Amino acid sequence: MKKQSADEVNDELRPEYDLRELLKGGVRGKYAERFRAGTNLVLLDPDVAKEFPDEKAVNDALRLVLELTKIPGPKKRRVAKS
């Protein structure tokens, strides 16, 4: 009986998934520079993304949300216990 190579034993992918084909358009380190710079990448859902024309619009909207959280709400009155 022929021994299987280590690649054949550890390969859990289905035969129809050819990694050479799937990864041929990939770019290694595409976001590495942004990551080193401390940029946070966030993937927006398609329905949300279509509402914003560019990254400035997203940032402006998030800044507005942050400002709105700083607005004090109405003061709650305490009811004196008898």
C-alpha positions in Angstrom: 0.0 0.0 0.0 1.3 3.4 -1.0 1.8 6.0 1.8 0.0 9.3 1.3 2.1 12.5 1.3 1.7 15.0 4.1 -0.1 17.4 1.7 -2.7 14.8 0.8 -3.3 13.8 4.4 -3.8 17.4 5.7 -5.8 18.7 2.8 -9.4 19.1 4.0 -10.6 21.1 1.0 -13.0 19.7 -1.4 -11.4 18.6 -4.7 -13.3 21.3 -6.7 -11.6 24.0 -4.7 -8.3 24.6 -6.4 -6.5 27.2 -4.3 -4.1 28.1 -7.2 -7.2 29.2 -9.1 -9.0 30.9 -6.2 -6.1 32.9 -5.0 -4.5 33.9 -8.4 -6.1 37.4 -8.3 -5.2 38.1 -4.7 -2.7 40.7 -3.7 -0.4 39.9 -0.8 -0.2 42.6 1.8 -2.8 44.8 0.1 -3.8 46.5 3.4 -0.5 46.0 5.2 0.5 49.7 5.1 -2.9 50.9 6.4 -2.7 48.3 9.1 0.7 49.5 10.2 -0.6 53.1 10.2 -3.3 52.1 12.6 -6.2 52.5 10.2 -9.3 50.5 11.1 -11.0 48.8 8.2 -14.7 48.2 8.6 -16.8 46.4 6.1 -20.2 48.0 5.7 -23.3 46.0 4.8 -24.3 46.7 1.2 -27.5 48.5 2.2 -25.6 50.8 4.4 -22.7 51.4 2.0 -25.0 52.5 -0.8 -26.2 55.4 1.4 -22.7 56.9 1.6 -20.9 58.2 -1.5 -17.4 58.1 0.0 -15.4 57.6 3.2 -15.8 61.3 4.2 -19.6 60.9 4.3 -19.2 57.9 6.6 -16.9 59.7 8.9 -19.1 62.8 9.1 -22.1 60.6 9.9 -20.2 58.8 12.7 -18.9 62.1 14.1 -22.5 63.3 14.2 -23.6 60.2 16.1 -20.8 60.8 18.6 -21.8 64.4 19.1 -25.4 63.3 19.6 -24.4 61.0 22.4 -22.9 64.0 24.3 -26.2 65.9 24.4 -27.7 65.5 27.8 -31.2 64.1 27.9 -34.0 65.4 30.1 -33.3 65.2 33.8 -35.2 62.5 35.6 -37.1 63.8 38.6 -36.9 61.7 41.7 -40.1 61.0 43.6 -39.7 61.4 47.3 -40.5 58.2 49.2 -43.0 58.7 52.0 
